[in-house]
Amino acid sequence: MSTFWRYVRVQLFVLLCGIVGPIFLVIYFVAGGGQMFSWMFWTGLLITALDVLIALAITFYGSKSAARTQELEASGVLALAQVVGIHETNTRINEQPLVKLDLQVSGPGITPFSTQDQVVASVSRLPMITSRKLVALVDPVTNEYQIDWQRSALVSGLMPATFSIAEEGRTYDLSGQTEPLMEILQVLKANNIGMDNMIDLRSNPAARQQVQAIVRHAAARQAAPPPVPAAAPYVESAEPTTAQRLQELETLRAIGSITDAEYASKRQQILADL
């Protein structure tokens, strides 16, 4: 979408929300002006001017964000962002909690790094966040990144990941298998193949061959029987530590699963067990 049409859409939306300004101007001119209606003219003019400025600001920000996303899509690296911590911010946007994530980012061609990000934990994003596996597009030079929620839905198991190989007459299910799915996503990105509900690789033999090899390898590993471990003496499973219990409690509060009152009560109970 061009910047002009993006501006037109935003301007129409802003004017719809702030339609009082144009209405005041219309009433002023229909009434023939005059001192009695002068306040309508200046108030309407001010509100309309603010509408235009707001629309320009939103358009500029949206265009800049879209351009950066396109740049990262073209030259960035697909990396796995492991969620190692979730913290509440006591802020809500459109009745949805804003949470702070501690991320450990690693991927091909980049040095692993730690970072923090604030994201809106919407209903659709919450399962991805709690799965603790997100996909990020990373600039390999500056480490600037953006979380890719569409690809994250696939890697976290929120979207089914089935692959059909016509030559074998078989369909493989790799849902939730992070490593092979990240490899497949990297192949698709390298071949400029977008993420659609259904991807047909018959028109791209090279990408098709690479994806099939990854799928077969993942299926073979999944089907292989696990090695039989040597007999070991029975050890009673250890109870979670106090620190682990407190961290789990912090996570539950951050994602809104428990209230502040429940959090305080459970925290007091954990500390009383010391």
N, C-alpha and C positions, 0 to 999 in steps of 0.2 A: 504494500500500500504506500502511495506517495505521501510525502509530508503535507502537501496541499490538501488532499482528501482526508488525511488524518486530522488536520486542523478543522476542516469543515464539519466532520462528525463530532469532534470534541466541542466546537463552538455551538453547534445545535443543541448538544446535550446541556452545556452550561447555560445557554439562554433559556432552555426549558426549565432548568432548576431556578434560574434567577430572572424569570419572565416579568417580575414586577417592574424592572427598569424600563423595558420597551413599552409596557402597558402605560406607564406614567407619561412617556414621551408621546404616545399615540393620543392619549386623552388631552394632553396639553395642546397639540396641534389641531385636533378636531374641535376643541373648544375655542379655537381662535387666539390662543395665548392670553395675554393680559396679566396684570399684577396678581390677580387672585390665584392663578394657576402657575405662577412662576416657580413655586417650591416644587411642583411636580416636574417641571423641566429640569431643574438642577439635580433633584434627587434621582430622576430617571436617567439623566446623563451620567451621573456618578456610578450608579449601579451597572449600567450598560458598559461603561468603560472598564469597570472591575471584571465584568463577565469576559470581555475581550482579553484582558491581561491574564486572567486565570486560564482561559482556553489556550493562549499562546504558551504559557508556562507548562501546562500539561502536555501540549503537543511537542514542545522542545524536549521535555524529559522523556516522553515516550519514544520519540525519534532517536534520541541519543541511546536509550536503553536497547531499542531494536537494532541499531547499528552495531552496538557492542556485542549483542548476541550473535549477529551475523558474522562479525569478525572472529569471535571465539569458535563459532561453528566451522569457519573456514580454516583457521590456523591453530585452534586450541587442541588440547589433549583431553581425551575422555579419561577421567580418573575416578577411583572409588573413594568416597568420603565417608569414613566410619564415624558414627556418632558415639563419642565416648563420654558425653555428659549432656544432660538436659537441665536447664535452670529456668525458673519462672522469672518474669520481669514485672509482674503485677500490672501489666498493660493489656488491654483488649482492643482489637480493631474490628469493627463491625461485629461485635459480640463474640469474637474469636480470640483465643489467647495468643499473645506474642511471646515466644520462648527464645531463649538463648541456647545455641548448640555449641558444644566443644567438638571440633572435627579433626580427624587425622586423615589427611589427604595423601594418596599415593597413586602413581600411575606410570605408564611407560614414558621414559624420557624426562621425567621430572624428579627432583629430590623430594622425598616425603616431607611434609610440613604440617604443623598444627596451626589451627586458626579458630576463630569464633565467628558465629553468624547469628543474626536475629531473623527469625522467620515466623510467619503467621501459621499456627498449627490448626489449619482448617480441617474439616471432617475428612476431606479427601487426602490431605497430607499426613494426618496423624498416624495412620498405619505405617507409612513409609518411615516416619521419624522414629517410631517405637521399634521398627525392625532394625534400626541403627545402621542401615546400609543405604547410602544415597549416591547418586551419580553427579559429578560436577564436570563442567567444561573449564579447563585451566589454561591460562596463558603460560607457556613453558619458560618465558623470559622473566615476567614480573610476578608470577604466581597469582595474578588476579583471576578470580573464578566466578562462576555462576552455577547455582544448583539447577540441574536439569530434572524437573519433576516428572516429565513424561517418561524419560529413560529410567528414572528412579522407581517408578511404578512397576516396571518390568523386572528390574533387578531385585526389588524387595519382595516379589511374589504377589504383588497386588494385581498384576495382569498375567493371564496365562501365557506360557511360552511353549507352544507346540510347533514342531518342525516336521513337515512331511517330505519324504524322499520318494519320488515316483518310481525310480528304478527298483527300489526295494519293496515298494508297496507298504511302507511302514510309517508310522507317526511317532516321533519321540517327544516326550514331555520333559522339558528342562526347567520347569517353573521353580523358582527359588534357588537355583544353582548359580550362585554369584559369579564364580570364576569363568565358566564357559559363556555365560550371558554377556559379561563384560568384553570377552574376546569377540563375540559376535557383533556387539554394538560397535566395537572399534573397526571391524571389517566393513560394516555398513557405512559408518562415517567416512572411512577412507575412500569408499566408492560413491560418496555423495548420494546415498540412499536414505531417504527420510523414514521416520517412524510412523507407519500407518497401521491400522488394525490388521491388514493382510498385506504381506510383502511377497511379491512374486519375483524370484531371482532368475527366472529362465532367460530373461533378456540380458543378463550379465553373467556369463559362464565363469569368469574368474572369481567373482564374489561368491557365486553359488558353490563352487568347488571348495573354497575356503570354509564357508559356513557348514557345508556337509561334513568336512573333515573334523571340525570342532564338535559338531553334534554327535558323530559316530564315536569320537574319542571320549566324550562325556558319558555317552550311553554305555560304552564298554567299561569305564571305571565304575559306573553305577551298578552294572550287572555283576562285576567281579566279586567273589565272596571275600569278606573281610578276613585278614590274617588272624589265625587263632593265637591269642596271647598266651604266654607261658603262665602256668598256674601261679597265683600270687596269694599270699595269706590274706584272709578276710580282714578288712579294715572298715570299721563302722563309718558311714558317711558323716563328714564333719558338718556341724550346724553353721549356717552363715554367720559371719562375724558381725559385731555391732556396727562397724563402719559400713559393711555391705547392706545391712538392714536399714541404716539411716539413708544411704544413697538411694536405695529402692524407694524409700518413703518420699525423698526429695523429688524423684522422677514422677511418682504418682501425683504429687501436688502440682508439679510443673505442667503436666498434660491435662490437669483438671479432673482426674479420676476421683480425687477425694477433696473435701472441703478443708478450709483452714482449721476449723474446729477439730475435724477428724485427724488432721495432720498433727496438731498440738497434742491430742490425746494419745495417739500411737507413739509419738516421739517420747513423751513422758514415760510411757509403758516400757519402751526399749531401754531408756536410760535407767529405769528402776530395776531392770533385770541384771545390771552390772554388779 
